[in-house]
């Protein structure tokens, strides 16, 4: 079921949403604004992934004003519906289209072939074309730091992770979370419950409750609602906000949040588009570039733990700490990364193994 709204236009089944208000018509000689569209997998009110992308959209509206006109479509499944939505956005004259979920990769590539003059930028995927770029974050850097806090503060040595789908993006974060924890506490183990959805508060809640019942007292997630943090607050354990700061849903539970400042990236792309210098980049930004942002630590975090956290964060910024540097083994004991080397970008983008310390195996 799509939850769509519109303020200025609609098409067939899907409604477009724009923050452009109705005002005085521009002078006849004024340049036409750059039309930009965003496709979201969840509702903008999800409190997580789609909400944070929409904050980025609002940031560029504020920055560029009348030079741009933005539109978004929310709650678009990663099915054939995605192709129809993306195609209609191109038909409607949008010159720059951001498709913000992994499952939009093939639909984006397909539509791009039919609209070679439209520029597409796809989040978390790996396929590109002459008019298709990708953007990815080193979100695993933040996940590693969450693990550092979890490893230092757990009392049970059991960490929990609510996983959405076993795609590389999620696997990287589970692995990094576990490696961060093991770097300060070799005794920890990570349990994962897969929910096979990006956004379903009831499933996320049930998964969090299951993990707590299995002994986890530190919860992380790669899902979009604040349900995990809410459960942690209710049950008296700790959790971490994901994609956006979720402290308001669990002011005692949340130790910090691993968030994205998408506005930094969107501003970069829009500047290039307006200047006529856009090209299909494969962007991978992280903490150093201020795309991955850790929210302020909960005051309950002990000073010595905060010190370790901040030191490791600075080491990541300085390039001294690379989360996926060897030696690394998977959870069957096989060596995956030799000592003295580190995983290259291509390998990270396709990672399909769980690091030592994570229990279980990836779903087929």
C-alpha positions in Angstrom: 0.0 0.0 0.0 1.5 3.3 -1.1 1.2 6.4 1.2 1.6 9.2 -1.3 0.8 12.9 -1.2 1.0 15.7 -3.7 1.0 19.5 -3.6 1.3 20.3 -7.3 1.1 17.3 -9.6 -0.1 13.7 -9.9 0.3 10.9 -12.3 -1.8 7.7 -12.9 -1.5 5.8 -9.6 1.5 7.5 -8.0 1.4 10.9 -6.4 4.4 13.3 -6.4 5.2 15.4 -3.5 6.9 18.8 -3.7 7.7 21.4 -1.1 7.5 24.1 -3.7 4.8 26.4 -2.5 2.3 28.4 -4.6 3.5 31.9 -4.9 4.0 34.8 -7.3 4.9 33.5 -10.8 8.5 34.1 -11.8 9.3 36.6 -14.4 9.1 35.4 -18.0 12.9 35.7 -18.5 13.8 33.7 -15.3 15.6 30.4 -15.9 13.6 27.3 -15.4 14.5 25.6 -12.1 16.4 22.3 -12.2 13.8 19.5 -11.6 15.0 16.9 -9.2 13.1 13.8 -8.0 13.7 11.3 -5.2 12.3 7.8 -4.9 12.0 6.4 -1.3 11.4 2.8 -0.3 9.6 3.8 2.9 7.4 6.7 4.1 9.2 9.9 4.9 7.9 9.6 8.4 9.6 6.3 9.0 12.0 7.9 11.4 15.0 6.3 9.7 16.3 5.8 6.1 13.7 7.5 4.0 13.3 10.3 6.6 17.0 11.0 6.6 17.1 11.1 2.8 14.2 13.6 2.8 16.1 15.7 5.3 18.8 15.9 2.6 16.3 16.9 0.0 15.0 19.7 2.3 18.6 20.8 2.9 19.3 21.4 -0.8 16.0 23.2 -1.2 17.1 25.6 1.5 20.6 25.9 -0.1 19.6 26.4 -3.7 16.2 28.0 -3.4 14.5 28.9 -6.7 17.3 27.3 -8.7 15.8 23.9 -8.1 12.4 22.2 -7.7 12.2 18.9 -5.9 9.7 16.1 -5.9 9.6 12.8 -4.1 7.6 9.6 -4.2 7.5 7.6 -1.0 6.8 3.9 -0.1 7.7 2.5 -3.5 8.4 -1.3 -3.3 11.5 -2.8 -4.9 9.4 -4.5 -7.5 8.1 -3.6 -11.0 6.4 -0.7 -9.4 9.8 1.0 -9.0 10.4 0.9 -12.7 7.0 2.5 -13.4 7.6 5.3 -10.9 11.1 6.1 -12.1 10.0 6.1 -15.7 7.1 8.5 -15.0 9.5 10.8 -13.1 11.6 11.0 -16.3 8.6 11.5 -18.5 7.5 14.4 -16.3 10.7 16.3 -17.1 12.9 15.6 -14.0 16.5 16.1 -15.1 18.1 14.5 -12.0 16.6 11.5 -10.3 17.9 9.9 -7.0 16.7 6.3 -6.4 17.5 5.7 -2.8 17.4 1.9 -2.2 19.4 -1.1 -3.3 16.5 -2.8 -4.9 16.0 0.1 -7.3 19.3 -0.8 -9.1 18.0 -2.7 -12.1 14.9 -0.6 -12.6 17.1 2.5 -12.6 19.5 1.1 -15.2 16.6 0.0 -17.4 14.9 3.4 -17.3 18.2 5.2 -17.8 18.7 3.5 -21.2 15.4 5.0 -22.4 16.2 8.5 -21.1 19.9 9.2 -22.0 19.6 12.9 -21.3 18.3 12.4 -17.7 20.9 11.8 -15.0 20.2 9.1 -12.4 22.0 8.5 -9.1 21.4 5.3 -7.3 22.0 4.6 -3.6 23.9 1.5 -2.4 24.1 -0.2 -5.7 27.1 -1.1 -8.0 25.8 -0.8 -11.6 26.5 2.3 -13.5 26.0 3.7 -17.0 26.8 6.8 -19.0 24.0 8.6 -17.2 23.9 6.6 -14.0 26.1 7.1 -11.0 26.0 5.5 -7.6 26.5 6.7 -4.1 27.4 4.7 -1.1 28.5 5.5 2.4 31.2 4.0 4.5 28.5 3.5 7.0 30.4 0.5 8.3 32.8 3.0 9.9 30.0 4.2 12.2 28.8 0.6 12.7 32.4 -0.2 13.9 32.2 2.6 16.4 28.8 1.4 17.7 30.5 -2.0 18.2 33.2 -0.3 20.3 30.6 1.1 22.7 28.7 -2.2 22.8 31.8 -4.2 23.4 32.9 -1.9 26.3 29.5 -1.7 27.9 27.8 -5.1 27.5 27.3 -7.1 30.6 26.3 -10.3 28.9 28.9 -10.3 26.1 26.0 -10.9 23.7 25.1 -8.3 21.1 22.0 -8.3 19.0 21.5 -7.1 15.4 18.2 -6.8 13.6 19.0 -7.4 9.9 16.8 -6.5 7.0 18.1 -8.4 3.9 21.4 -10.3 3.5 22.7 -7.8 0.9 26.3 -6.5 1.0 25.3 -3.2 2.6 23.8 -5.0 5.6 26.5 -7.7 5.8 29.2 -5.0 6.0 27.5 -3.3 8.9 26.9 -6.5 10.9 30.6 -7.4 10.4 31.9 -4.0 11.2 29.7 -3.8 14.4 31.1 -7.1 15.5 34.7 -6.2 14.7 34.4 -3.0 16.6 33.1 -4.8 19.6 35.8 -7.5 19.4 38.5 -4.9 19.2 37.8 -4.0 22.8 36.2 -7.2 24.1 37.3 -10.5 22.4 34.6 -12.4 24.4 31.6 -10.9 22.6 29.3 -12.7 20.1 26.7 -11.2 17.8 23.3 -12.8 17.2 21.3 -11.7 14.2 17.6 -11.9 13.5 16.5 -11.3 9.9 13.2 -9.7 9.2 13.3 -9.6 5.4 12.0 -6.0 5.2 13.4 -2.5 5.4 10.5 -1.1 7.3 8.0 -3.0 9.4 7.8 -1.8 13.0 6.0 -4.9 14.2 8.6 -7.3 12.8 11.4 -5.1 14.0 9.9 -5.0 17.5 9.5 -8.8 17.5 13.1 -9.3 16.4 14.4 -7.0 19.1 12.4 -8.9 21.8 13.7 -12.2 20.5 17.3 -10.9 20.7 16.8 -9.7 24.3 15.3 -13.1 25.2 18.5 -14.7 23.8 20.6 -12.6 26.2 21.5 -9.6 24.1 21.8 -6.4 26.1 23.1 -4.2 23.2 20.9 -3.9 20.1 21.8 -2.5 16.6 19.8 -2.7 13.4 19.8 -2.2 9.7 16.1 -1.4 9.5 14.3 1.9 9.2 11.9 2.3 12.2 12.7 3.3 15.8 11.0 0.1 17.0 14.3 -1.5 18.2 15.3 1.5 20.2 11.8 1.7 21.7 11.9 -2.0 22.8 15.4 -1.4 24.3 14.0 1.5 26.3 11.1 -0.6 27.6 13.3 -3.6 28.5 16.1 -1.6 30.1 18.9 -2.5 27.7 20.9 -0.4 25.3 20.5 0.3 21.6 21.8 2.5 18.8 19.9 4.8 16.5 20.2 3.9 12.8 20.2 6.3 9.9 18.8 9.1 12.1 19.1 10.1 15.7 16.4 8.1 17.6 17.1 9.4 21.1 13.6 10.8 21.4 12.3 7.2 21.2 14.7 5.9 23.9 16.6 8.6 25.8 18.0 6.1 28.2 18.5 3.3 25.7 20.2 5.0 22.9 24.0 5.3 23.5 24.6 7.1 20.1 23.2 6.9 16.6 24.9 6.1 13.3 23.4 8.7 10.9 23.8 10.1 7.4 24.1 13.7 6.4 22.8 13.2 2.9 22.5 16.9 2.3 26.3 17.1 1.9 26.2 14.6 -1.0 23.1 16.0 -2.6 24.6 19.5 -2.6 27.7 18.1 -4.3 25.6 16.5 -7.1 23.3 19.5 -7.6 26.3 21.9 -7.9 27.7 19.7 -10.6 24.4 19.4 -12.4 23.8 23.2 -12.4 27.4 23.8 -13.6 27.0 21.2 -16.4 29.9 19.2 -15.1 28.0 16.1 -13.7 29.5 12.7 -14.4 28.5 9.2 -13.3 30.7 8.9 -10.2 30.8 6.0 -7.8 30.9 7.9 -4.6 31.9 6.4 -1.3 32.0 8.9 1.6 32.2 8.4 5.3 33.0 10.0 8.6 35.9 12.1 7.2 33.6 13.7 4.6 30.9 14.4 7.2 28.4 12.1 5.4 28.5 9.5 8.2 27.8 11.3 11.5 27.6 9.9 15.0 25.1 11.6 17.3 26.3 12.9 20.7 27.0 10.2 23.2 24.5 9.5 25.9 25.6 11.1 29.2 25.5 7.6 30.7 28.5 6.5 28.7 31.5 6.4 31.1 34.3 8.8 30.5 36.9 6.1 29.8 34.6 4.4 27.3 33.9 7.8 25.6 37.7 8.3 25.4 38.2 5.0 23.6 35.3 5.8 21.2 36.6 9.2 20.3 40.2 8.0 19.8 39.0 5.3 17.4 36.8 7.7 15.6 39.8 10.0 15.0 41.9 7.1 13.9 39.2 6.4 11.2 39.2 10.0 10.1 43.0 10.0 9.9 43.1 6.7 8.0 45.0 4.9 10.7 42.0 2.6 11.5 40.5 0.7 8.6 37.7 -1.6 9.8 38.2 -4.2 7.1 42.0 -4.6 7.4 43.4 -8.0 8.0 43.9 -10.4 9.5 40.2 -11.3 9.2 38.5 -14.6 9.4 34.9 -15.5 8.7 32.8 -17.3 11.3 33.8 -20.7 10.0 37.5 -19.9 10.6 38.5 -19.4 7.0 41.0 -16.5 6.4 39.3 -13.9 4.3 41.8 -11.0 4.6 45.4 -11.6 5.2 47.5 -9.7 7.7 49.0 -6.5 6.2 46.2 -6.1 3.6 42.7 -4.7 3.5 39.5 -5.3 1.5 39.3 -3.3 -1.6 36.2 -1.3 -2.5 35.0 -3.9 -5.1 35.2 -6.7 -2.5 33.4 -4.6 0.1 30.6 -3.8 -2.3 30.0 -7.6 -2.8 30.8 -8.9 0.6 28.8 -12.1 1.4 30.4 -13.6 4.5 30.0 -13.1 8.2 33.0 -12.2 10.3 34.3 -14.3 13.2 32.1 -13.6 16.2 28.8 -13.5 14.4 26.6 -16.5 15.0 24.7 -18.4 12.2 24.9 -18.1 8.5 23.4 -15.8 5.8 19.9 -16.7 4.6 19.8 -18.1 1.1 
